[in-house]
Amino acid sequence: MKRFNWENIRLVLIFIVVGFLFAFSANRNEHRALKKSEVAFEQTENLFLTPEAVNKLLIEKNRASETVAKENLDLNKLENAVNAHEMVEKSQVYVSVDGVLKAKVKQKTPVVRVFDGSGSFYIDYQGKKMPLSTLYTARVPLVSGTMDANNPELIKVFRSIHDDDFLKKNIIGIKMLPNGALVMKNRNYAYEIDFGRPIHIDRKFKNYKAFFQKAALDSTINNYKRINLIFTQQVVCSK
């Protein structure tokens, strides 16, 4: 007859106790009321919306967050509500182990500001319309004329300027011509830049930066009224 194995019995009892404690803790955690809500932005400055504005989306109308149990929260619904805000690119909403409703928010990144017959608004990095903010005004190129926001190559032009430190500091205006061509303005010089249609974008900007470095070095840059980038093999300047 085999000896009764107390070691195995003790191991089984330990598993049962641990399982019970885990289930009890999980159940208690699910029924715990929220203590508060916290909003954190990926950017720490230049905010287009306030944490209070996000909080209003997180908390049910006329109902304090302290009265809401974790089990009654629909985190996907809350996250979708935050993402629907015109200033928000994406968010992550979750509840911490200590009962705090938290939202991590990435706001949209404006790349240009458009002026048209309906008013003024931004175009963000994804090519979507973004309203102006009363909290902060982005220093981005001003776009005038008729713009086709559905043109991916045009959005690529805007992104290229935003992502390049030199272009971002120097290009302050973009005029959209009826034929789809672009005319740009430099911050410090009076000449206009004939960019042409939004094609061969990288090559044209590379040519412009090479021209600028040389012309600024020998001081001839002040002599020009027009810089033509339409021909990708050369830069044509007019006095």
PANUMAR-308691 format. One record per residue: x, y, z of N, C-alpha, C, O in turn. Coordinates in pm, whole numbers, padded with zeros to 5 digits, always signed. Example, Ala and Ser with C-alpha at 12.3 -4.5 7.8 and 13.67 -1.06 7.14 Angstrom:
BEGIN
+01319-00569+00780+01230-00450+00780+01320-00330+00780+01424-00332+00846/+01285-00225+00708+01367-00106+00714+01290+00003+00787+01341+00114+00804/
END
This chain:
BEGIN
+00084-00121+00000+00000+00000+00000+00088+00125+00000+00180+00138+00080/+00057+00218-00092+00137+00341-00103+00109+00434+00013-00004+00448+00060/+00217+00498+00059+00204+00596+00167+00127+00719+00117+00144+00765+00004/+00043+00768+00206-00035+00889+00171+00060+01006+00148+00142+01038+00234/+00050+01070+00030+00144+01177-00009+00092+01313+00037+00013+01378-00030/+00141+01353+00157+00099+01483+00212+00153+01601+00131+00093+01709+00129/+00266+01581+00065+00323+01691-00015+00229+01729-00129+00209+01847-00156/+00173+01630-00194+00080+01658-00304-00047+01724-00254-00101+01815-00319/-00096+01678-00136-00216+01738-00079-00192+01884-00045-00276+01970-00071/-00076+01912+00014-00044+02049+00052-00033+02140-00072-00077+02255-00070/+00025+02087-00178+00038+02165-00303-00099+02198-00361-00122+02309-00408/-00191+02100-00358-00326+02124-00410-00398+02229-00327-00466+02315-00381/-00382+02222-00195-00446+02320-00107-00393+02462-00133-00468+02559-00131/-00263+02471-00157-00204+02603-00187-00265+02660-00314-00300+02778-00318/-00280+02577-00418-00340+02623-00544-00483+02669-00523-00527+02768-00581/-00557+02596-00438-00696+02632-00412-00705+02766-00341-00788+02850-00377/-00620+02788-00240-00620+02914-00165-00581+03030-00255-00643+03136-00250/-00476+03011-00336-00432+03118-00427-00542+03152-00526-00566+03270-00553/-00609+03050-00580-00717+03074-00674-00832+03150-00611-00890+03239-00673/-00863+03114-00486-00972+03183-00416-00938+03329-00392-01021+03417-00414/-00815+03354-00347-00773+03492-00321-00771+03575-00449-00808+03692-00449/-00728+03512-00558-00725+03585-00686-00866+03620-00731-00891+03732-00774/-00959+03524-00722-01097+03548-00763-01162+03655-00675-01234+03742-00724/-01134+03649-00544-01190+03746-00452-01138+03886-00483-01213+03984-00483/-01007+03894-00509-00946+04024-00539-00999+04081-00670-01027+04201-00680/-01012+03994-00771-01062+04039-00900-01205+04089-00890-01240+04192-00947/-01289+04015-00816-01428+04056-00799-01438+04189-00724-01517+04276-00760/-01359+04203-00620-01360+04327-00543-01310+04444-00628-01361+04556-00619/-01210+04417-00711-01154+04522-00797-01255+04567-00901-01264+04687-00931/-01333+04473-00957-01432+04507-01058-01544+04594-01002-01599+04679-01072/-01579+04572-00874-01689+04646-00813-01644+04774-00745-01726+04847-00689/-01514+04802-00748-01462+04921-00684-01504+05045-00764-01495+05047-00886/-01549+05148-00693-01586+05274-00760-01460+05351-00798-01358+05342-00730/-01470+05425-00906-01356+05504-00952-01327+05617-00853-01418+05681-00800/-01199+05640-00831-01159+05747-00741-01161+05883-00812-01209+05982-00759/-01107+05884-00933-01096+06009-01009-01057+05975-01152-01043+05858-01188/-01040+06077-01233-00993+06057-01370-00873+06148-01394-00864+06258-01340/-00781+06100-01475-00659+06175-01507-00637+06173-01657-00659+06072-01723/-00593+06287-01711-00566+06300-01854-00420+06339-01873-00372+06434-01812/-00350+06265-01958-00211+06295-01989-00195+06308-02139-00241+06222-02214/-00130+06415-02184-00104+06436-02326+00037+06392-02361+00129+06406-02280/+00054+06339-02481+00188+06305-02527+00275+06430-02536+00394+06426-02505/+00215+06542-02580+00285+06669-02582+00267+06736-02446+00159+06730-02387/+00372+06799-02398+00362+06868-02269+00338+07017-02285+00317+07087-02186/+00343+07067-02408+00318+07208-02433+00247+07224-02566+00227+07127-02639/+00207+07348-02597+00137+07378-02722+00010+07293-02738-00013+07233-02842/-00070+07291-02631-00192+07211-02634-00306+07286-02702-00325+07405-02679/-00380+07215-02786-00494+07272-02856-00625+07249-02780-00728+07308-02814/-00623+07163-02678-00740+07140-02594-00692+07115-02452-00576+07080-02429/-00783+07132-02356-00748+07121-02216-00779+06982-02161-00862+06911-02217/-00714+06943-02052-00750+06817-01986-00897+06816-01943-00962+06711-01944/-00949+06933-01905-01089+06942-01864-01183+06903-01978-01286+06840-01956/-01147+06942-02101-01231+06908-02216-01236+06757-02238-01339+06702-02275/-01123+06691-02215-01120+06545-02229-01198+06480-02115-01267+06381-02135/-01185+06536-01994-01257+06482-01879-01408+06482-01901-01478+06389-01858/-01458+06585-01966-01602+06592-01993-01648+06477-02081-01763+06433-02073/-01557+06429-02166-01591+06317-02252-01583+06184-02177-01647+06086-02216/-01505+06181-02070-01486+06058-01996-01596+06033-01893-01630+05918-01864/-01651+06140-01840-01749+06126-01731-01890+06142-01787-01917+06234-01864/-01976+06055-01748-02114+06062-01795-02180+06192-01749-02149+06243-01641/-02268+06244-01829-02335+06370-01800-02413+06362-01668-02490+06269-01644/-02391+06466-01582-02460+06479-01453-02437+06359-01361-02521+06328-01276/-02323+06294-01377-02294+06180-01292-02148+06184-01252-02060+06178-01338/-02120+06194-01123-01982+06203-01075-01909+06072-01097-01968+05965-01086/-01782+06081-01128-01705+05959-01157-01696+05868-01036-01683+05746-01053/-01703+05922-00913-01691+05839-00793-01806+05739-00780-01793+05641-00707/-01917+05763-00848-02033+05674-00835-02032+05564-00939-02119+05476-00936/-01936+05566-01030-01933+05467-01138-01841+05353-01100-01723+05375-01071/-01892+05230-01101-01810+05113-01073-01733+05073-01198-01778+05096-01310/-01617+05013-01178-01535+04973-01291-01606+04876-01384-01587+04878-01506/-01689+04789-01324-01758+04689-01404-01860+04751-01499-01898+04689-01598/-01904+04873-01469-02005+04939-01553-01943+05027-01662-02015+05088-01741/-01812+05034-01665-01746+05118-01765-01735+05047-01899-01701+04929-01906/-01764+05121-02005-01740+05072-02140-01620+05150-02192-01635+05260-02247/-01500+05094-02175-01378+05166-02209-01368+05195-02359-01318+05300-02398/-01417+05104-02441-01415+05127-02586-01502+05247-02624-01465+05327-02709/-01616+05256-02558-01707+05368-02585-01643+05500-02544-01653+05599-02616/-01577+05500-02428-01510+05622-02381-01396+05660-02474-01377+05778-02506/-01320+05560-02517-01207+05586-02605-01255+05642-02739-01194+05734-02794/-01363+05585-02791-01419+05635-02917-01468+05779-02904-01457+05858-02997/-01523+05812-02786-01571+05948-02762-01456+06047-02763-01468+06157-02818/-01344+06008-02703-01227+06096-02702-01169+06108-02843-01133+06217-02887/-01161+05996-02914-01104+05997-03049-01188+06078-03147-01137+06125-03249/-01316+06095-03116-01405+06171-03205-01383+06321-03193-01433+06398-03276/-01310+06364-03092-01284+06507-03075-01199+06558-03191-01105+06491-03234/-01230+06676-03241-01165+06729-03361-01017+06759-03341-00944+06775-03439/-00972+06766-03217-00832+06796-03190-00750+06671-03159-00628+06679-03143/-00815+06555-03150-00748+06433-03105-00718+06340-03222-00805+06312-03305/-00594+06293-03228-00556+06195-03329-00588+06054-03280-00647+05974-03353/-00548+06024-03157-00579+05893-03099-00566+05902-02947-00504+05994-02894/-00625+05803-02879-00617+05802-02733-00619+05659-02683-00654+05566-02756/-00580+05644-02559-00587+05514-02490-00652+05539-02355-00600+05616-02274/-00764+05473-02329-00838+05490-02204-00836+05359-02127-00865+05253-02182/-00801+05365-02000-00793+05246-01917-00811+05283-01771-00811+05401-01735/-00828+05182-01687-00843+05202-01543-00723+05140-01473-00691+05024-01498/-00656+05215-01387-00541+05165-01314-00587+05074-01201-00705+05071-01166/-00493+05001-01143-00527+04906-01037-00579+04976-00912-00649+04915-00830/-00545+05104-00896-00593+05177-00778-00722+05254-00805-00759+05341-00726/-00790+05222-00916-00922+05278-00941-00924+05416-01001-01018+05493-00978/-00821+05451-01079-00816+05582-01145-00841+05563-01295-00772+05484-01361/-00940+05634-01349-00969+05632-01492-00868+05722-01562-00864+05842-01535/-00788+05665-01651-00681+05741-01714-00698+05744-01865-00746+05649-01927/-00658+05855-01923-00661+05871-02069-00528+05929-02116-00487+06036-02070/-00462+05858-02206-00342+05909-02271-00383+05960-02409-00437+05884-02490/-00357+06086-02435-00409+06150-02556-00296+06202-02644-00202+06267-02597/-00307+06172-02772-00217+06233-02872-00302+06327-02956-00393+06282-03025/-00272+06455-02951-00350+06550-03028-00299+06555-03172-00188+06512-03202/-00382+06607-03259-00345+06617-03400-00228+06714-03419-00205+06804-03338/-00156+06693-03528-00041+06778-03560-00073+06860-03684-00076+06805-03794/-00097+06991-03671-00125+07073-03789+00001+07095-03871+00109+07116-03815/-00011+07090-04003+00105+07113-04090+00090+07240-04173+00190+07300-04212/-00035+07282-04200-00059+07409-04268-00189+07469-04215-00271+07401-04155/-00204+07599-04240-00330+07667-04207-00390+07720-04336-00324+07791-04412/-00514+07687-04361-00581+07720-04487-00676+07838-04467-00748+07846-04368/-00674+07929-04563-00770+08039-04569-00852+08022-04697-00797+08024-04807/-00982+08006-04681-01069+07999-04799-01197+08075-04771-01208+08145-04671/-01296+08061-04860-01420+08136-04846-01499+08104-04722-01580+08185-04678/-01477+07986-04665-01553+07945-04546-01485+07985-04416-01542+07968-04309/-01365+08038-04425-01294+08078-04304-01152+08024-04302-01086+08018-04405/-01107+07985-04184-00971+07937-04168-00970+07810-04083-01048+07797-03989/-00881+07718-04119-00868+07593-04046-00730+07533-04075-00660+07578-04166/-00694+07432-03998-00568+07361-04020-00592+07236-04105-00704+07185-04113/-00485+07189-04168-00478+07054-04222-00376+06980-04137-00263+07027-04122/-00415+06865-04081-00322+06795-03992-00231+06701-04071-00240+06692-04193/-00144+06632-03998-00042+06547-04061-00103+06432-04141-00041+06381-04234/-00223+06393-04105-00292+06285-04177-00372+06336-04297-00435+06257-04368/-00369+06468-04319-00442+06524-04432-00587+06555-04401-00667+06576-04492/-00623+06557-04272-00761+06583-04233-00778+06726-04182-00684+06789-04135/-00901+06775-04194-00932+06910-04149-00930+06917-03997-00976+06826-03929/-00875+07026-03946-00862+07045-03801-00898+07189-03769-00843+07280-03830/-00989+07212-03674-01030+07349-03643-00920+07426-03570-00826+07367-03517/-00933+07558-03569-00842+07641-03492-00871+07626-03344-00980+07583-03305/-00774+07660-03262-00789+07650-03118-00778+07788-03055-00704+07874-03103/-00853+07810-02948-00844+07936-02874-00726+07934-02776-00693+08036-02717/-00665+07817-02759-00556+07803-02662-00419+07828-02723-00330+07882-02658/-00401+07787-02849-00269+07794-02909-00282+07807-03061-00368+07744-03123/-00196+07890-03119-00192+07908-03265-00062+07850-03318+00046+07896-03281/-00073+07751-03404+00046+07685-03459+00113+07773-03564+00047+07838-03645/+00245+07774-03560+00323+07848-03661+00350+07754-03778+00450+07682-03780/+00260+07756-03873+00269+07670-03991+00246+07757-04115+00193+07867-04105/+00287+07708-04234+00264+07785-04357+00117+07816-04379+00029+07735-04350/+00090+07935-04432-00046+07978-04464-00076+07942-04609+00001+07975-04699/-00188+07874-04631-00226+07829-04765-00346+07910-04813-00445+07924-04741/-00335+07962-04935-00446+08036-04995-00476+07979-05133-00395+07905-05190/-00593+08013-05187-00633+07961-05316-00720+07837-05302-00760+07800-05191/-00747+07773-05414-00833+07654-05416-00750+07530-05389-00659+07497-05466/-00782+07459-05280-00702+07344-05241-00781+07216-05252-00897+07209-05210/-00718+07113-05307-00776+06979-05314-00717+06897-05200-00609+06839-05215/-00787+06891-05087-00736+06822-04969-00730+06671-04989-00671+06600-04908/-00793+06621-05097-00791+06476-05123-00673+06434-05209-00658+06317-05242/-00588+06531-05245-00471+06501-05326-00357+06454-05235-00302+06535-05160/-00320+06326-05238-00216+06275-05147-00080+06340-05173-00001+06355-05079/-00052+06379-05297+00077+06442-05327+00085+06581-05265+00192+06625-05224/-00027+06650-05259-00030+06781-05196-00004+06768-05046+00071+06847-04988/-00066+06668-04983-00042+06643-04841+00104+06607-04819+00161+06642-04715/+00165+06537-04914+00306+06503-04903+00393+06628-04904+00493+06634-04833/+00355+06728-04984+00428+06856-04984+00422+06919-04845+00524+06963-04792/+00303+06922-04787+00286+06981-04654+00370+06906-04550+00434+06967-04465/+00368+06774-04557+00445+06694-04463+00595+06716-04480+00669+06724-04382/+00639+06726-04606+00781+06745-04632+00832+06874-04571+00942+06879-04516/+00751+06978-04579+00790+07106-04518+00792+07092-04366+00885+07140-04301/+00692+07028-04311+00684+07013-04165+00799+06931-04109+00851+06962-04002/+00840+06825-04180+00941+06732-04130+01084+06780-04150+01176+06724-04092/+01104+06883-04231+01238+06933-04259+01262+07063-04181+01188+07160-04200/+01362+07066-04096+01388+07183-04012+01410+07309-04094+01358+07416-04060/+01485+07298-04203+01513+07415-04287+01386+07466-04353+01356+07586-04345/+01311+07378-04417+01189+07420-04485+01085+07472-04387+01014+07569-04416/+01076+07409-04272+00979+07450-04171+01005+07593-04124+00911+07667-04097/+01130+07631-04114+01164+07765-04069+01151+07870-04179+01129+07987-04151/+01166+07828-04305+01175+07924-04415+01050+07939-04500+01023+08048-04550/+00972+07833-04518+00852+07842-04602+00735+07888-04515+00694+07817-04423/+00681+08006-04545+00573+08060-04462+00439+08069-04536+00335+08089-04473/+00441+08055-04666+00317+08069-04742+00315+07981-04865+00418+07957-04928/+00195+07932-04901+00177+07849-05020+00050+07896-05090-00059+07892-05032/+00063+07939-05214-00053+07981-05292-00089+07873-05392-00004+07827-05469/-00216+07832-05391-00265+07730-05482-00321+07796-05607-00419+07871-05598/-00262+07769-05722-00310+07826-05847-00420+07738-05907-00427+07619-05876/-00506+07795-05992-00617+07716-06051-00571+07591-06125-00646+07493-06131/-00451+07592-06183-00402+07475-06258-00337+07370-06169-00286+07269-06218/-00340+07393-06036-00284+07296-05943-00140+07320-05905-00084+07248-05823/-00079+07421-05965+00061+07453-05933+00070+07529-05800-00028+07589-05754/+00187+07525-05739+00210+07589-05610+00314+07700-05622+00415+07686-05691/+00287+07809-05553+00383+07919-05542+00407+07943-05394+00312+07966-05318/+00534+07939-05352+00566+07949-05211+00641+08078-05180+00701+08140-05268/+00636+08116-05052+00705+08236-05006+00803+08201-04896+00777+08116-04811/+00918+08269-04900+01022+08250-04799+01005+08352-04687+00959+08463-04711/+01042+08314-04567+01023+08401-04451+01109+08528-04459+01062+08636-04424/+01232+08516-04503+01328+08627-04492+01360+08697-04623+01431+08798-04622/+01310+08646-04735+01342+08705-04864+01215+08730-04944+01114+08663-04924/+01223+08826-05037+01103+08871-05108+01071+08786-05231+00964+08802-05289/+01159+08697-05271+01133+08621-05394+01021+08518-05373+00991+08477-05261/+00960+08478-05485+00860+08372-05484+00921+08244-05540+01014+08249-05621/+00871+08132-05497+00922+08002-05539+00817+07934-05625+00712+07895-05575/+00847+07918-05753+00757+07844-05843+00784+07695-05825+00881+07641-05879/+00698+07630-05749+00718+07487-05722+00655+07401-05831+00695+07286-05850/+00556+07455-05901+00485+07377-06001+00386+07282-05936+00349+07299-05820/+00346+07183-06009+00252+07084-05954+00322+06999-05848+00444+06986-05849/+00246+06941-05757+00306+06860-05650+00356+06724-05699+00302+06620-05661/+00458+06727-05783+00524+06605-05832+00674+06624-05816+00723+06736-05805/+00748+06512-05814+00894+06518-05793+00927+06603-05669+01019+06685-05670/+00851+06581-05566+00857+06669-05448+00994+06669-05382+01051+06775-05356/+01047+06551-05354+01176+06542-05285+01287+06606-05367+01373+06676-05312/+01286+06582-05498+01390+06637-05585+01383+06789-05589+01487+06856-05584/+01264+06845-05597+01249+06990-05604+01297+07056-05475+01366+07158-05480/+01260+07000-05361+01305+07059-05235+01456+07044-05217+01521+07132-05160/+01511+06934-05264+01656+06915-05258+01727+07020-05343+01828+07077-05301/+01674+07048-05462+01732+07151-05549+01722+07288-05484+01816+07368-05491/+01608+07315-05421+01590+07446-05359+01688+07468-05245+01746+07576-05232/+01708+07368-05162+01800+07382-05049+01944+07399-05097+02021+07475-05038/+01980+07329-05206+02115+07345-05262+02133+07486-05317+02237+07549-05296/+02030+07536-05387+02036+07673-05439+02049+07774-05324+02132+07864-05330/+01968+07758-05222+01965+07854-05111+02101+07861-05042+02150+07970-05012/+02161+07747-05015+02291+07745-04948+02397+07818-05028+02479+07891-04972/+02397+07798-05159+02497+07864-05244+02470+08013-05258+02561+08095-05245/+02342+08050-05284+02307+08190-05306+02322+08273-05179+02361+08389-05184/+02291+08213-05065+02306+08285-04938+02453+08305-04904+02491+08404-04841/+02535+08210-04946+02678+08218-04916+02747+08330-04995+02832+08401-04941/+02710+08345-05122+02775+08450-05203+02692+08578-05212+02724+08667-05290/+02586+08587-05130+02503+08708-05118+02426+08745-05244+02377+08858-05254/+02414+08655-05339+02337+08685-05460+02188+08661-05440+02107+08694-05528/+02150+08604-05327+02011+08566-05304+01917+08687-05304+01799+08675-05337/+01970+08804-05266+01888+08925-05262+01857+08980-05401+01774+09071-05414/+01921+08927-05503+01902+08979-05639+01784+08916-05711+01744+08964-05817/+01727+08811-05656+01627+08736-05728+01485+08768-05683+01458+08793-05565/+01394+08766-05781+01253+08787-05752+01172+08658-05766+01063+08646-05711/+01228+08562-05839+01154+08438-05864+01252+08321-05874+01354+08329-05943/+01218+08211-05804+01298+08089-05809+01210+07979-05868+01107+07943-05810/+01252+07927-05982+01171+07828-06054+01226+07688-06029+01341+07659-06062/+01142+07601-05969+01183+07464-05939+01114+07362-06029+01128+07241-06008/+01042+07409-06128+00963+07320-06212+01053+07221-06287+01017+07104-06303/+01167+07268-06332+01261+07181-06405+01349+07109-06302+01432+07172-06236/+01332+06980-06289+01398+06906-06181+01549+06895-06198+01620+06863-06102/+01600+06923-06318+01744+06912-06340+01819+07042-06311+01942+07043-06308/+01744+07150-06289+01809+07278-06264+01712+07374-06194+01590+07355-06195/+01772+07477-06134+01694+07583-06071+01711+07709-06156+01824+07753-06180/+01600+07765-06200+01604+07883-06287+01563+08004-06204+01455+08005-06145/+01649+08106-06200+01624+08225-06119+01601+08347-06208+01665+08364-06312/+01507+08432-06164+01476+08554-06237+01501+08675-06148+01465+08674-06030/+01562+08778-06204+01589+08901-06128+01478+09003-06150+01484+09113-06095/
END
